[in-house]
Amino acid sequence: MAYDRADWHYGGEFPGELPDEAGGTHIGMFLGWAIVHDLVGPLLLANSRDALSRVKKREMTGRDFLFAECDEKFWEDDLSEEGNAFAGQYYNQAYLEDYEKLLSAGLPTLYHVEDTWKNFDKIDPVITRAWIKWQKRSNRRWWKLWQ
């Protein structure tokens, strides 16, 4: 199952002045968070080690990773079991709202958010708080270990 795909965003009413990659910035921010917090799945661990390392070193953004390593698509296979359990709730229910409130306020659309580490540093603690809250609410045994 695909959580999201950049091509779902850069068609239709997508702002014509932006490159297609802008349709994947919000996806890449979440995927980058999962990479930084070691929640990627075995497929990416096996096939994308160098690129994963580049994201962790901030030599590549999550969006760049999405386009270079994931064919613009964010799938269940991209995440670990725990990452999928979280993403299945948070990404599909609240992430985009959090992203828009925090990063696209005052911009014409959410697609105008710049793909920068500065913006990642703004959304990272928001996703992390949601992760910890989800861990506690889900009664996950890993949340104490993860902190």
N, C-alpha and C positions, 0 to 999 in steps of 0.2 A: 504494500500500500504506500502510495506517495503522500507525504504530509503536505508537500508544496512543490511547485515547479515554477521556475522563472518564466517559462513560456506561457503559463496561465496568466501572467501579469502584463507582459509587454505587448499584448495584442489589444484590440478594441480601443478603449479610451485612454490608453497609456500616453503620457505626454510625449509628443513627437520630438521635442528638443532633447530628450534624454536618450542615452544609449540603452540597448536592451539589457545590459548588465544591471541597470538601476532597478529592474524588475526582480532582481535577486538579492538586493542588499539586505532586506529584512530577513530573508532565509539564511543568508550567509552569517549574519550576526548571531542567530541562534545556533547554527552549525558550528561557528567559531567558538561559542560558549561551550558546547558539548565537547569539542576538541580540547580546549584549554582545561576542562574539568574531567578529562579522561572518561567520557561516556560514549565513545565511539565503538562501533561494532567490529567484529572479527574480520569482516570483508575489507573495511578500510585499513584496519591494522595490518592485514596481510598485503594489501595492494598499494597503499599510499603512505608508507612510513616516512619517506623523505618530505612529502608535502605536509603531513601532520606535524612533523618537526619544524618545518618552516612557519606554520601557523603559530605554534607555541613560542617560537622565537620572534614572532611579529615581523617576519620577512614576507609573509603572505597573509592576506585577510581571509576571513571565512567565506566571503563572496568569491574571491579569486579561487579558493579551494573548491567551492561549489561548481564553478564553471570549468575548472581544469580537471578535477578528479571525479565529479559526480554528474557530468553531462547536464548541468543546470537543474538537477532534480534532487530533492531531499526525501529519501526513502527510509522505511523501517530498517533496512539492512545497514544504514549508515550509523545506527546507534546500538549500544549494548541493550541488554534486556531491561536494565534499570533505566537507561536513558529513554527507551521506548515507552515504558510505563509512565514516566513523567511527561514526555512530549505528547503522548496520547491525550493527556488532560490539558496541560498548560499551553502547548503550542496551538492546539485546536480550539481552545476556549478563551484564553486571556492574553496570550503573548502579543498578538497584533495590537490589541488595545493598549497594553503597556508601552509597546514600541511607539505607537502613534503619539500617545500623551507625552512621552519623554523626548522623543527625537524629532517628530515632524511638526510640533507646535510652531505656528508661524510660517511654515513652508506651504507652497501650493498643494502638494500631495505628499504622501508617505514615500513616494518614489524619489523625491528630491533630497532625501537624507543622504549625506555623503558617506561613502564607505571608508571610514577612517578608524584608526585605533582609539582616537579621542572619543568618538561616538560609541565604540565598543565599550570603552571604560565607563560610559554612562549607563549602558543597558546591562552590563555584566552584574552589578550588585542587585539589580531588580530581578533578573532571572535567578540569581543565586538565592535571594530571599524567598522567591516562589518555590524553588527547589527544596529548601530547608523546611518551609511550611508544608509542602506536599509530603516530604519524608515523614514529618511528625504526624500529620493527619492520616497518612496511609499506614502508620505504625510500622514503617520500614526499619529493619534492624540496622541498616547501613548508615542512617543519617548521622549518628553520633560519631562513627568512624570517619565519615567524610569531612566533617567540619575541620 
